[in-house]
Amino acid sequence: MKIYIDGEFHGEHEAKISVFDHGLLYGDGIFEGIRFYNGRVRRLEAHMDRLWDSARALCLTIPLTKAEMVEALLETLRQNGLEDGYVRLIVTRGVGNLGLDPNRCERASVIIIASKISLYPEELYQKGLTIITCATRRVSFAAMPPAIKSLNYLNNIMAKIEANQAGAAEALMLNDTGHIAECTADNVFVVKKGRIFTPPVSAGSLRGITRGLVLEIADELEIPITEPELTRYDVFTADEVFLTGTAAEVVPVTMCDSRIIGEGVPGPVTLRVMKRFREIVRTTGTPFHAASKQEALAGAAR
Ligand code: PXG
């Protein structure tokens, strides 16, 4: 495995950062979790835009231009020789000292790791997940905007621990007013009478890239989709529920807090969305072999 750190590639065991990096000391940094399928990066531009928005919200100066970042990411993929997988792009505040003032950090650090990820066994995509509502509330946007994809995931990890303790695959997180925000690393969708609903981002969720793709898929398939505030009641009485995320992709939920959702099996709307999602990700996206293949061909011709 070749890992990119600030312009250089290192082997898996040599790739190291300073213990004085504020990403480690304070969770001061941001990231993107990006999927690539069949030699193409899914929604690269949307991920870059969200990374830059997270940085802007945190007054974090990314030491590369967007074009340079894209090139670093594509080069990392080429170096690792994977066709399908997951790439984690991290920007930390950089090396400072023992004091949380970000002004002590001279330059942000960029780390890019390309690997594989699989959240749930394939069986659960056919049977659906069992989830619980957790007691841990999603952090209030006045305290820490959940739209920032920051390195501080303790709120979500507390919720994940509750899911683990309950033997559930995921935890449904509510906001301060008791409305549904999201799961620990996924957005939530509810289907009722042929319509799809998902909480607004203002309820305290990440503006998921997969969520955005599902909004587009619903439009394309002419399934009405809206973003109203939702409660647990809407989940309990739904015909279908599914979650979306870069890691999870589109995954059905068939049980929540011991209530069987709909018929207890992935429903027809969920299956249509999953099918279209799989088609789109395998046939679109930014190809990362283009340059190297052309070079190889040119090289071969010389
Ligand atoms: N909500 C939260 C809190 C997330 O962290 C999503 C929703 C879904 O967003 P996307 O853009 O992925 O559709 C996420 C995504 C990881 C990892 O390394 C985390 C996520 C995605 C991929 C990998 O733990 N979070």
Residues whose N, C-alpha, C, O or C-beta is under 5 A from the ligand:
A	BS01	PXG	G33 E182 C183 T184 A185 D186 N187 L206 R207 G208 I209 T210 R211 T244 G245 T246 A247
